[in-house]
Amino acid sequence: MTGETIVNTVDVRRMIPRDRHPLIFQTFDALELNEQFELVNDHDPKPLYYQFLHERPGQFSWDYLEQGPDIWRVAIARKSDTEGA
């Protein structure tokens, strides 16, 4: 996570599940290069990671900040296509 600026925190724990991923991708798409946001969730967002791999290949980094059991926090940053996930 070197050089990234945390822009905001997106806490999806109280959101309707179907609304979570669209908000997360909207937040990601608004980031500038090397900016990041912190995702807070009530479960491991591993399926979201795989969705990022499919929909934004090579454009992001994913760093767990906390891994449960009650709260998961992940820093998701926008990277250039050449830096990889």
JOUR-V862682 format. One record per pair of residues at least 12 apart in sequence whose ideal C-beta (glycine too) atoms are under 8 Angstrom apart, sorted by the first residue. I is the first residue (numbers start at 1). J is the second residue. Records with the same first field share a line. If there is no record, write none. Layout:
I: J, J
//
This chain:
1: 36, 61, 63, 75, 77
3: 34
4: 34, 35, 36, 61, 75, 77
5: 34, 35, 36
6: 35, 36, 37, 38, 75
7: 31, 35, 36, 37
8: 27, 37, 38
9: 37, 38, 39, 40
10: 23, 24, 27, 37, 38, 39, 40
11: 40
12: 24, 39, 40, 41
13: 40, 41, 42, 71
20: 41
21: 48, 51
24: 39, 48, 76
25: 55, 56
28: 52, 56, 60, 76, 78
31: 77, 78
32: 78
33: 78, 79, 80
34: 77, 78, 79
35: 77, 78
36: 61, 75, 76, 77, 78
37: 75, 76
38: 65, 73, 74, 75, 76
39: 72, 73, 74, 75, 76
40: 71, 72, 73
41: 71, 72, 73, 74
42: 70, 71, 72
43: 68, 72
44: 67, 68, 72
45: 72, 74
49: 62
52: 76, 85
53: 85
57: 85
58: 79, 81, 82, 83, 84, 85
59: 78, 79, 80, 81, 85
60: 76, 77, 78, 79, 85
61: 75, 76, 77, 79, 83, 85
62: 74, 75, 76, 85
63: 75, 77
//
